[in-house]
């Protein structure tokens, strides 16, 4: 008997279905895995985090805004 189920994500050594599955509990079987194109979901986030990490390591950040004077940076109120 062959049942085709929906997509899953393999994470931390576990296959996690992206939706409900229609198998009775404790069903055993053999899976034929076909890798699909990677989701773009995590890519922008990963790229942004990498960019922020590089900024942090370089110690340089240019917001494009007006540069404050020394007195403006050290105002007390």
N, CA, C and O atoms as CSV, one atom per row, in Angstrom:
chain,resi,resn,atom,element,x,y,z
A,1,UNK,N,N,0.847,-1.174,0.000
A,1,UNK,CA,C,0.000,0.000,0.000
A,1,UNK,C,C,0.891,1.235,0.000
A,1,UNK,O,O,1.861,1.283,0.756
A,2,UNK,N,N,0.593,2.232,-0.822
A,2,UNK,CA,C,1.415,3.429,-0.934
A,2,UNK,C,C,0.579,4.664,-0.621
A,2,UNK,O,O,-0.466,4.895,-1.230
A,3,UNK,N,N,1.052,5.442,0.327
A,3,UNK,CA,C,0.393,6.700,0.676
A,3,UNK,C,C,1.384,7.830,0.457
A,3,UNK,O,O,2.514,7.771,0.943
A,4,UNK,N,N,0.971,8.851,-0.266
A,4,UNK,CA,C,1.841,10.011,-0.413
A,4,UNK,C,C,1.354,11.084,0.544
A,4,UNK,O,O,0.191,11.486,0.510
A,5,UNK,N,N,2.254,11.538,1.394
A,5,UNK,CA,C,1.925,12.573,2.365
A,5,UNK,C,C,2.574,13.873,1.937
A,5,UNK,O,O,3.326,13.900,0.963
A,6,UNK,N,N,2.297,14.935,2.641
A,6,UNK,CA,C,2.818,16.255,2.300
A,6,UNK,C,C,4.276,16.442,2.681
A,6,UNK,O,O,4.937,15.512,3.144
A,7,UNK,N,N,4.766,17.653,2.480
A,7,UNK,CA,C,6.170,17.954,2.747
A,7,UNK,C,C,6.506,17.911,4.234
A,7,UNK,O,O,5.628,17.982,5.093
A,8,UNK,N,N,7.775,17.795,4.504
A,8,UNK,CA,C,8.262,17.777,5.883
A,8,UNK,C,C,9.565,18.550,5.940
A,8,UNK,O,O,10.149,18.884,4.909
A,9,UNK,N,N,10.009,18.826,7.136
A,9,UNK,CA,C,11.313,19.443,7.374
A,9,UNK,C,C,12.108,18.484,8.233
A,9,UNK,O,O,11.599,17.961,9.224
A,10,UNK,N,N,13.360,18.251,7.856
A,10,UNK,CA,C,14.249,17.411,8.652
A,10,UNK,C,C,15.053,18.335,9.538
A,10,UNK,O,O,15.824,19.158,9.045
A,11,UNK,N,N,14.878,18.207,10.850
A,11,UNK,CA,C,15.501,19.131,11.789
A,11,UNK,C,C,15.886,18.388,13.062
A,11,UNK,O,O,15.068,17.682,13.650
A,12,UNK,N,N,17.114,18.551,13.474
A,12,UNK,CA,C,17.608,17.924,14.706
A,12,UNK,C,C,17.394,16.415,14.710
A,12,UNK,O,O,17.080,15.825,15.744
A,13,UNK,N,N,17.566,15.800,13.548
A,13,UNK,CA,C,17.451,14.353,13.467
A,13,UNK,C,C,16.030,13.823,13.411
A,13,UNK,O,O,15.812,12.619,13.546
A,14,UNK,N,N,15.047,14.719,13.211
A,14,UNK,CA,C,13.644,14.302,13.217
A,14,UNK,C,C,12.951,14.823,11.964
A,14,UNK,O,O,13.168,15.970,11.572
A,15,UNK,N,N,12.123,13.999,11.334
A,15,UNK,CA,C,11.301,14.436,10.213
A,15,UNK,C,C,10.022,15.053,10.781
A,15,UNK,O,O,9.252,14.374,11.460
A,16,UNK,N,N,9.800,16.320,10.508
A,16,UNK,CA,C,8.630,17.026,11.049
A,16,UNK,C,C,7.698,17.405,9.898
A,16,UNK,O,O,8.061,18.223,9.053
A,17,UNK,N,N,6.494,16.813,9.859
A,17,UNK,CA,C,5.567,17.134,8.769
A,17,UNK,C,C,5.115,18.593,8.863
A,17,UNK,O,O,4.967,19.139,9.956
A,18,UNK,N,N,4.898,19.216,7.694
A,18,UNK,CA,C,4.437,20.594,7.667
A,18,UNK,C,C,2.918,20.691,7.767
A,18,UNK,O,O,2.367,21.792,7.793
A,19,UNK,N,N,2.257,19.580,7.822
A,19,UNK,CA,C,0.804,19.563,7.938
A,19,UNK,C,C,0.375,18.247,8.561
A,19,UNK,O,O,1.212,17.435,8.955
A,20,UNK,N,N,-0.924,18.040,8.649
A,20,UNK,CA,C,-1.410,16.794,9.257
A,20,UNK,C,C,-1.045,15.576,8.403
A,20,UNK,O,O,-0.940,15.666,7.180
A,21,UNK,N,N,-0.859,14.457,9.064
A,21,UNK,CA,C,-0.593,13.201,8.364
A,21,UNK,C,C,-1.758,12.249,8.600
A,21,UNK,O,O,-2.441,12.318,9.622
A,22,UNK,N,N,-1.969,11.366,7.639
A,22,UNK,CA,C,-3.117,10.460,7.701
A,22,UNK,C,C,-2.642,9.023,7.885
A,22,UNK,O,O,-2.927,8.153,7.063
A,23,UNK,N,N,-1.915,8.787,8.973
A,23,UNK,CA,C,-1.442,7.452,9.305
A,23,UNK,C,C,-1.913,7.099,10.707
A,23,UNK,O,O,-1.951,7.966,11.580
A,24,UNK,N,N,-2.272,5.843,10.937
A,24,UNK,CA,C,-2.566,5.425,12.307
A,24,UNK,C,C,-1.295,5.493,13.150
A,24,UNK,O,O,-0.190,5.359,12.625
A,25,UNK,N,N,-1.450,5.697,14.428
A,25,UNK,CA,C,-0.312,5.751,15.363
A,25,UNK,C,C,0.527,4.482,15.226
A,25,UNK,O,O,-0.014,3.389,15.063
A,26,UNK,N,N,1.841,4.630,15.293
A,26,UNK,CA,C,2.824,3.537,15.241
A,26,UNK,C,C,2.916,2.878,13.858
A,26,UNK,O,O,3.427,1.764,13.743
A,27,UNK,N,N,2.428,3.554,12.807
A,27,UNK,CA,C,2.563,3.016,11.455
A,27,UNK,C,C,4.035,2.961,11.075
A,27,UNK,O,O,4.784,3.907,11.317
A,28,UNK,N,N,4.444,1.847,10.478
A,28,UNK,CA,C,5.820,1.694,10.001
A,28,UNK,C,C,5.793,1.701,8.483
A,28,UNK,O,O,4.811,1.291,7.864
A,29,UNK,N,N,6.879,2.172,7.891
A,29,UNK,CA,C,6.925,2.207,6.439
A,29,UNK,C,C,8.302,2.607,5.961
A,29,UNK,O,O,9.229,2.759,6.757
A,30,UNK,N,N,8.430,2.774,4.679
A,30,UNK,CA,C,9.680,3.209,4.062
A,30,UNK,C,C,9.384,4.509,3.327
A,30,UNK,O,O,8.411,4.607,2.580
A,31,UNK,N,N,10.224,5.492,3.546
A,31,UNK,CA,C,10.032,6.783,2.889
A,31,UNK,C,C,10.976,6.908,1.702
A,31,UNK,O,O,12.138,6.510,1.777
A,32,UNK,N,N,10.481,7.451,0.634
A,32,UNK,CA,C,11.293,7.784,-0.528
A,32,UNK,C,C,11.442,9.306,-0.496
A,32,UNK,O,O,10.493,10.039,-0.774
A,33,UNK,N,N,12.636,9.765,-0.155
A,33,UNK,CA,C,12.873,11.186,0.060
A,33,UNK,C,C,13.258,11.868,-1.249
A,33,UNK,O,O,14.128,11.387,-1.975
A,34,UNK,N,N,12.613,12.976,-1.539
A,34,UNK,CA,C,12.957,13.799,-2.693
A,34,UNK,C,C,13.126,15.229,-2.171
A,34,UNK,O,O,12.171,15.846,-1.698
A,35,UNK,N,N,14.343,15.738,-2.265
A,35,UNK,CA,C,14.617,17.076,-1.765
A,35,UNK,C,C,13.948,18.103,-2.675
A,35,UNK,O,O,14.023,18.009,-3.901
A,36,UNK,N,N,13.302,19.070,-2.065
A,36,UNK,CA,C,12.666,20.142,-2.833
A,36,UNK,C,C,13.501,21.400,-2.703
A,36,UNK,O,O,14.344,21.506,-1.811
A,37,UNK,N,N,13.268,22.345,-3.586
A,37,UNK,CA,C,14.018,23.607,-3.526
A,37,UNK,C,C,13.876,24.200,-2.139
A,37,UNK,O,O,12.793,24.200,-1.554
A,38,UNK,N,N,14.980,24.703,-1.625
A,38,UNK,CA,C,14.982,25.276,-0.283
A,38,UNK,C,C,13.999,26.436,-0.200
A,38,UNK,O,O,13.871,27.232,-1.130
A,39,UNK,N,N,13.324,26.514,0.906
A,39,UNK,CA,C,12.399,27.611,1.145
A,39,UNK,C,C,13.172,28.914,1.281
A,39,UNK,O,O,14.269,28.943,1.839
A,40,UNK,N,N,12.598,29.976,0.774
A,40,UNK,CA,C,13.233,31.284,0.907
A,40,UNK,C,C,12.890,31.913,2.255
A,40,UNK,O,O,13.356,33.007,2.576
A,41,UNK,N,N,12.079,31.218,3.032
A,41,UNK,CA,C,11.621,31.731,4.317
A,41,UNK,C,C,12.769,32.148,5.225
A,41,UNK,O,O,12.752,33.255,5.763
A,42,UNK,N,N,13.758,31.292,5.404
A,42,UNK,CA,C,14.824,31.584,6.340
A,42,UNK,C,C,15.984,32.370,5.751
A,42,UNK,O,O,16.790,32.931,6.493
A,43,UNK,N,N,16.081,32.418,4.412
A,43,UNK,CA,C,17.245,33.037,3.782
A,43,UNK,C,C,17.384,34.529,4.087
A,43,UNK,O,O,18.463,34.953,4.501
A,44,UNK,N,N,16.342,35.344,3.902
A,44,UNK,CA,C,16.525,36.766,4.221
A,44,UNK,C,C,16.893,36.985,5.683
A,44,UNK,O,O,17.722,37.839,5.997
A,45,UNK,N,N,16.289,36.231,6.558
A,45,UNK,CA,C,16.581,36.366,7.990
A,45,UNK,C,C,18.040,35.998,8.275
A,45,UNK,O,O,18.740,36.698,9.007
A,46,UNK,N,N,18.477,34.891,7.686
A,46,UNK,CA,C,19.853,34.438,7.872
A,46,UNK,C,C,20.842,35.469,7.338
A,46,UNK,O,O,21.853,35.763,7.975
A,47,UNK,N,N,20.535,36.020,6.145
A,47,UNK,CA,C,21.407,37.038,5.551
A,47,UNK,C,C,21.450,38.284,6.432
A,47,UNK,O,O,22.515,38.865,6.638
A,48,UNK,N,N,20.294,38.692,6.949
A,48,UNK,CA,C,20.238,39.880,7.805
A,48,UNK,C,C,21.038,39.658,9.085
A,48,UNK,O,O,21.771,40.547,9.517
A,49,UNK,N,N,20.904,38.492,9.689
A,49,UNK,CA,C,21.651,38.199,10.911
A,49,UNK,C,C,23.149,38.178,10.651
A,49,UNK,O,O,23.930,38.660,11.471
A,50,UNK,N,N,23.555,37.621,9.512
A,50,UNK,CA,C,24.966,37.611,9.155
A,50,UNK,C,C,25.485,39.033,8.952
A,50,UNK,O,O,26.586,39.364,9.394
A,51,UNK,N,N,24.693,39.871,8.285
A,51,UNK,CA,C,25.057,41.270,8.066
A,51,UNK,C,C,25.231,41.999,9.403
A,51,UNK,O,O,26.210,42.719,9.602
A,52,UNK,N,N,24.280,41.807,10.312
A,52,UNK,CA,C,24.367,42.445,11.634
A,52,UNK,C,C,25.578,41.943,12.417
A,52,UNK,O,O,26.230,42.716,13.119
A,53,UNK,N,N,25.876,40.661,12.300
A,53,UNK,CA,C,27.043,40.112,12.988
A,53,UNK,C,C,28.317,40.777,12.475
A,53,UNK,O,O,29.196,41.135,13.260
A,54,UNK,N,N,28.415,40.944,11.139
A,54,UNK,CA,C,29.604,41.594,10.564
A,54,UNK,C,C,29.721,43.049,11.025
A,54,UNK,O,O,30.824,43.517,11.307
A,55,UNK,N,N,28.608,43.761,11.102
A,55,UNK,CA,C,28.638,45.145,11.588
A,55,UNK,C,C,29.157,45.165,13.018
A,55,UNK,O,O,30.019,45.976,13.360
A,56,UNK,N,N,28.633,44.273,13.852
A,56,UNK,CA,C,29.069,44.210,15.243
A,56,UNK,C,C,30.550,43.924,15.378
A,56,UNK,O,O,31.229,44.503,16.227
A,57,UNK,N,N,31.044,43.037,14.546
A,57,UNK,CA,C,32.468,42.701,14.614
A,57,UNK,C,C,33.355,43.838,14.116
A,57,UNK,O,O,34.470,44.021,14.606
A,58,UNK,N,N,32.859,44.601,13.140
A,58,UNK,CA,C,33.682,45.679,12.579
A,58,UNK,C,C,33.678,46.916,13.471
A,58,UNK,O,O,34.615,47.714,13.431
A,59,UNK,N,N,32.632,47.076,14.274
A,59,UNK,CA,C,32.529,48.265,15.125
A,59,UNK,C,C,32.165,49.514,14.344
A,59,UNK,O,O,32.228,50.615,14.891
A,60,UNK,N,N,31.783,49.373,13.069
A,60,UNK,CA,C,31.447,50.524,12.225
A,60,UNK,C,C,29.990,50.409,11.795
A,60,UNK,O,O,29.556,49.376,11.285
A,61,UNK,N,N,29.243,51.490,12.012
A,61,UNK,CA,C,27.849,51.500,11.580
A,61,UNK,C,C,27.503,52.889,11.091
A,61,UNK,O,O,27.651,53.856,11.838
A,62,UNK,N,N,27.050,53.013,9.867
A,62,UNK,CA,C,26.659,54.290,9.300
A,62,UNK,C,C,25.174,54.228,9.006
A,62,UNK,O,O,24.754,53.548,8.070
A,63,UNK,N,N,24.369,54.935,9.802
A,63,UNK,CA,C,22.924,54.910,9.628
A,63,UNK,C,C,22.465,55.801,8.485
A,63,UNK,O,O,21.313,55.732,8.055
A,64,UNK,N,N,23.384,56.647,7.989
A,64,UNK,CA,C,23.002,57.568,6.923
A,64,UNK,C,C,22.377,58.839,7.467
A,64,UNK,O,O,22.052,59.752,6.707
A,65,UNK,N,N,22.207,58.900,8.772
A,65,UNK,CA,C,21.612,60.087,9.396
A,65,UNK,C,C,22.658,61.160,9.683
A,65,UNK,O,O,23.842,60.994,9.391
A,66,UNK,N,N,22.191,62.262,10.260
A,66,UNK,CA,C,23.057,63.380,10.603
A,66,UNK,C,C,24.002,62.964,11.710
A,66,UNK,O,O,23.598,62.297,12.662
A,67,UNK,N,N,25.258,63.355,11.590
A,67,UNK,CA,C,26.248,63.043,12.629
A,67,UNK,C,C,26.079,64.033,13.778
A,67,UNK,O,O,25.988,65.241,13.558
A,68,UNK,N,N,26.038,63.522,14.983
A,68,UNK,CA,C,25.892,64.372,16.166
A,68,UNK,C,C,27.237,64.988,16.538
A,68,UNK,O,O,28.294,64.392,16.332
A,69,UNK,N,N,27.168,66.183,17.086
A,69,UNK,CA,C,28.393,66.806,17.585
A,69,UNK,C,C,28.748,66.152,18.907
A,69,UNK,O,O,27.930,65.437,19.486
A,70,UNK,N,N,29.942,66.387,19.384
A,70,UNK,CA,C,30.392,65.851,20.669
A,70,UNK,C,C,29.460,66.318,21.779
A,70,UNK,O,O,29.056,65.526,22.629
A,71,UNK,N,N,29.115,67.613,21.772
A,71,UNK,CA,C,28.225,68.146,22.798
A,71,UNK,C,C,26.839,67.501,22.761
A,71,UNK,O,O,26.258,67.224,23.810
A,72,UNK,N,N,26.310,67.263,21.568
A,72,UNK,CA,C,25.008,66.616,21.450
A,72,UNK,C,C,25.050,65.177,21.991
A,72,UNK,O,O,24.091,64.716,22.609
A,73,UNK,N,N,26.151,64.484,21.758
A,73,UNK,CA,C,26.276,63.112,22.247
A,73,UNK,C,C,26.391,63.060,23.758
A,73,UNK,O,O,26.025,62.058,24.371
A,74,UNK,N,N,26.892,64.121,24.365
A,74,UNK,CA,C,27.137,64.097,25.810
A,74,UNK,C,C,26.180,64.990,26.592
A,74,UNK,O,O,26.456,65.321,27.745
A,75,UNK,N,N,25.050,65.391,25.981
A,75,UNK,CA,C,24.053,66.189,26.693
A,75,UNK,C,C,23.453,65.379,27.813
A,75,UNK,O,O,23.343,64.156,27.725
A,76,UNK,N,N,23.065,66.070,28.867
A,76,UNK,CA,C,22.429,65.395,30.011
A,76,UNK,C,C,20.967,65.781,30.131
A,76,UNK,O,O,20.516,66.119,31.225
A,77,UNK,N,N,20.249,65.744,29.093
A,77,UNK,CA,C,18.852,66.002,29.267
A,77,UNK,C,C,18.267,66.847,28.259
A,77,UNK,O,O,17.071,67.134,28.311
